[in-house]
Amino acid sequence: MSYKKAKHILPEELLAAIQEYMDGEYIYIPRKEQHKMSWGSRTIKAELDLRNANIYNDFLSGMVRETLAEKYYLSLKSIQRIILNEKRKAANQQSLRF
């Protein structure tokens, strides 16, 4: 799941109406029933794996955690967790080569 900026997606009138209920808060909009996929399905897992690999590559290229959090619309804690997990995954793959 990725975050989108509401002002880039929603009509101005709808955004204003939503802000009457939630101003500056996060809101989850569930998928329509016919579009739901089970958790861990290949598409979702592949997308998250790719996103996490991109985050780690950006980090290795010198991008700071705060910038990564803004770029990927994630919390700093999530970015730190992803970097740590990807680092461990890379270390495991490296040890399997020897």
Secondary structure as GFF3:
##gff-version 3
##sequence-region A 1 98
A	DSSP	alpha_helix	6	9	.	.	.	ID=ss1
A	DSSP	alpha_helix	12	21	.	.	.	ID=ss2
A	DSSP	three_ten_helix	33	35	.	.	.	ID=ss3
A	DSSP	alpha_helix	42	60	.	.	.	ID=ss4
A	DSSP	alpha_helix	65	72	.	.	.	ID=ss5
A	DSSP	alpha_helix	76	97	.	.	.	ID=ss6
###
